[in-house]
């Protein structure tokens, strides 16, 4: 069966430190949880947390991965991320080049067991 866009997605993660996020991303790619990523090292994050307004710099990464691996990536972030509640969410890929989708699938491993929680 040919690859389909709904087999893959983009996972966004933010972190307070660009180097920490780059190392975390390298581990995800090395462990074949993501095929690759684009990191933006300087973003500004404005949000409310525990009743207070926060405004500070962060880094953001957009991972290319299998949809079925999102829960494993979120579980890894819950274990390793410096934030109490890390920002991790997935965006669907509506359509795309079949060769690129195939590359994402070939560079990631299908989930064989449920992620540890």
N, C-alpha and C positions, 0 to 999 in steps of 0.2 A: 504494500500500500504506500503511495507517495506521502511525503511529509505534509502536514497541515499546519496552518498558522496557529490553531488552537492547541497544538501540542507544545508550543513554546510561549514564553512570556518574558516581560522585563520586570525585574525585581529592584525596587529602589530601597536603599539603606542610607541613612545619614549617621554621622558620628562627630564628636567634638574635635577629633584630631585626624588630619589627612593621612599621616603616616600610619596610624593605627588602622584606619580604614583600608589603606593600600595593602598592608600585611594580611588583614582579614580576608580581603578579596583574593589575594594570591593563594591563601589556603583553600578557599572555596574552589578556585580554578584548578589547583593542584589535586584536590580531592574529587574533581569532575562533577561538582555540584553546579558549576556554572561554566559555560564555554568561554566567556570573556566579559569584559566590562568597560565602561567609560566612567572615569572618575572626574568630578569637578571638585577641585581642591578648595575653592573659596565660595561659599554661599552664605547668605545671611538668614538666620532663622529667628522668627518672631512668633512666640507662642505663649499660651498661658499654662502654667504647671503649678499645681497645688495652691491655686488662688493668687499666684503672682505672675506678672508679665515679665517675660524674658526676651532679650534681644542680643544675640551673639553670633559669632562665626561658627560655621560647621563645614564639613565636607560631605559630598553626596556621591554615591556610586549607582550606576544603572547596570545591573547584571543581565546577561542573556542566558536563559536556562529553560529546562523542561518545566512545564506547568506542574507536573507531578513532584518536582523537587522543591517547590516553594516551602512546604511545611518543614522539610529537613533544613533548609537555609534559615528559616525563622527560628527553629529550635537551636541551631548553632549560634545565632545571634543572641538568643535568650541566655545561653551559657557563657558567651565570651564578651559580649558588648559592655562597654563601661556605663551605659545608661541603665537605669532601673527598668524603664520601658522603652526599648529601642524602636525607632521608626523603621519598620519593614513592611512593605506592601508590594503586591504584584499588579502589573498592568497587562491587560490582554493585548496580544498582537493580532490586529484585525486581518492583515494580509501582509505578504512580503515575498521576496524572491525565494523561490523553492531551493535554490542552491544555498542561500544563507540559512534558511530554516534547517536544511539537511546538515549543514555544518554545525549548528547548535546541537542538534540531536546526536551527531557523531562524536562531539567533544564532551558530552555529558553521559553519565551512566544512568540507565533506568533504575528506578527505586525498586529494590528487591525485598526490603523489609520495612516495616513502619518506623518512622523516626523515633528516637528515644526522647521522652519528655521528662 
